[in-house]
């Protein structure tokens, strides 16, 4: 049996007296896109941060490449895009990409080719020389995604990557994510956009700090007897409340 890229088992995370994650079980296999969906405040970002070791779990276990995070040696194998953009606004888009590429240990000979490809995917080629302080919110999201794509990471973890991005570009980004998956790399993505969840291999529905359902979009629609993932979400939410 193939080993999981990410394995979360009975994961619990508390902030003070509030239990944000309770008994979360989730796995991500090689060459797979898993979508994590749920309302705001459901704990999607906390799942990601706990998996990456940015938050310490209060119970259960979380491993990435069979290792407990954080693990600096694994960082070069992971492309991470947070919900909040962490960019150097005094630098240009290209300078940001060069800096983060260097941080990831990308070979000097390859960095310009990597930047060219990542910028093309997110439609920022014409704006690379501009200072990031002059970027719109959507452009900053696109630059953050380009940074995550650098170095052809084995694992991409993307937290709401398409917020503020127009539908045509969103389609282009998903085409790239599909190509990455087809290369055997793995992607964990959180999204509010329910039609994006239809494009994943498996969907995990997070409600009240628990994974209420985790299966292929087709199986979930069959299980809940509804035509779309949005309807699965609404039905599950209704059952929970």
N, C-alpha and C positions, 0 to 999 in steps of 0.2 A: 504494500500500500504506500502511496506517495505521501511524504510528510507535508503537513500544513506549513504555509509561509507565516501565517498569523494563527495563533491558537489562544482563545480566551475561554477559560473554564471557571464557571461559578464565580465570576468576577463581581466584587462588591466595592463600591466607592462611596464614602461619606464625606460631607463637608459640615463639620459641627454635628448637629443633631439630625441633619437632613441626609437621608440615604438617596443618592442620585442614581447609582447603579445597584441593582439587587439581582444576584444570580444570573449574570449575563454570560451566555454561551454562544460563541461564534468562531468560525474558522474560515480561512481563505487559502485556497489551493493554488498551486502553480498554474499559470495560464488561465486565470479566472478574474472576472470583474464582479465584485460583491458590492451591492448598493445598500447603504444604511439609511433608512428613512424614518421620519418621526417628526412630531410637532416641535416647535421651538421650546427649549427647556427639557426635552426628553432625555438628554444626556449623550447625544451623538458625538459632540466634540470631546466630552469626558471619556468616552470609549476610546477614541483615538489617542488622547493624551495619556491615558493609563496604559494603553498598549505600547506606546513609545517610551514609557518611563518618565514622562514629564509630570505625571501625577502618580503617587504611590497608592497601590491598591490596598484596601482594608480587608480584603478576603479574596480567596480564589487565586488564580494564576493567569499571567499574560506572557506569552512568548512570541518573539519574532525571529524567524530562522532558527527555531528551537533554543534561542537564547533569551534570558531575561533582560529587558531594557531598563535603563539606558546602557548602551554598549557602543562606545566610540568607534570601534572597529567595524561595526555594521552600518554606520551612517552613510558610508560611500555607496552602499547597496540600496539605499532608500531615498526616494524623492518625496518630500513632504511639503504640502501646501496648507498653511493654516487658514483659519477663517478670517484672521486679521492680517493684513499685509505687513510684513517686516522688511521694508525696503529702505535704502539710503537715498533720501529725497534730494540731497545736494548733488548726487551723481546722475549721470545719464542712464538710460535703460541699458545700453551696451556695457557701461562700466559696472552696473549692478550684476549683469550676467557674467562678466569677466571675473568679478570678485567672488561670486558664489561658485563659479566653475572651478576657480583656484582652490576654494575651501573644500570642494568635493574631490580634489586631487586629479582633475581632468588634465590629461597631457597637453602641454602648450601647443603642440602641433595640431591637435584636434579641436581646440577650444573655439576657433573661429567658425569651423564647420558646424559644430554643435550649436553655437549661438544662432547661426544663420537658419538652421532647421527649426529650432525651438521658436524663434521669432516669427518664422513663416506660419507655423501651426496656429499661433495666437494672433496673427495679423498685426504684428508690431514692427515689421521690417522698416517701414517709412519713419518710425518714431524713435528708433534706437538712439539717435544722437541727441534727442531732447532730454532736458533735465526732468527727473521723475517728479519734482515738485510741481511741474506744469501738467502732469498727467491727470486725467479724470479718474474717478473711482473704478470704472470699468477697465481702463487701461492698466491701472495698478494690479487689478485681479489677474489680468492677462499676463503681465510681467511676472507675477508670483508663480503662475502656472508654468511659464517658460522656464523659470529657475528650477522648478520641481522636475521638469523633463530632462534637464541637462544630465549628461553622463549615462544615459540609457539605464536608469536604475532597475534592478530586478523587481522592486516593490515600489508602487506609487500609492501614497496615502493623501487623498485630496478632500479637504473639508469645504464643501459648498463652492466648488471651483467655477461654476458658471453663473454665479450671482452677478447681475448687472451686465451680462453679455447678451448681445442680440441673437435672435434665433438662428440666423445663417451661420454665424461664427460658432454657435453652440453645436450645430450639426457637424461642422468641420472638426471641432475639438473631439467630439464623440467618435468620429471616423478615425482620428489618430489614436484614441484610447482603444478602439477595436483592433487596430494594427499592432499596438503594444501587446495586447492580450494574445493575439495570434502568434506573436514571437515567443510566447511561453512565459511572459512576465505577468505580474499580478497587480491588481488595482483594488483598493478599498476606497469607496467614494461616498460621501454623505451628500444628500440633495433634498431640496424642498420641491423640486420639479418632478412631478409624478410621471410625466411621460419619459423622463430620463431613466427612471427606475425600470421601465419596460426594456431598456437597452442592456441591462445587466444580465449576468448569468444566474445569479441568485440575489434575492432581496431579503434583508433582515429588517423587520418592522419593530422599532423600539417605542414602547409606550410605558409610561410610569416606571422607567428604569429597568424594564425587562424586555427581552426579545420575545415578542408575542407570536411571531411567525418567521420562519426562515426557510425559503425554498425558491425554486425557479419562478419567474413571473407567471408562466403558464400554469404551474401546479397551484400557486396561490389563488389565481383567478378561478380555477376549477374548484378548489377547496371552499372558497367563500361564495361560489356560484355568482360571480359578478364579471363584467366584461373588461374592466381596467384595474390597474394597480391602485389608482386613486380611490376606486370603489372598495377595494380590499382594505385600504387604509381607513376609510370612513366607517366601514362595517366593523372592523376590529376595534376602532375607537369607541363606537357605539356599544359594543359588547362589554368593553372594559368599564365604561361609565355606567 
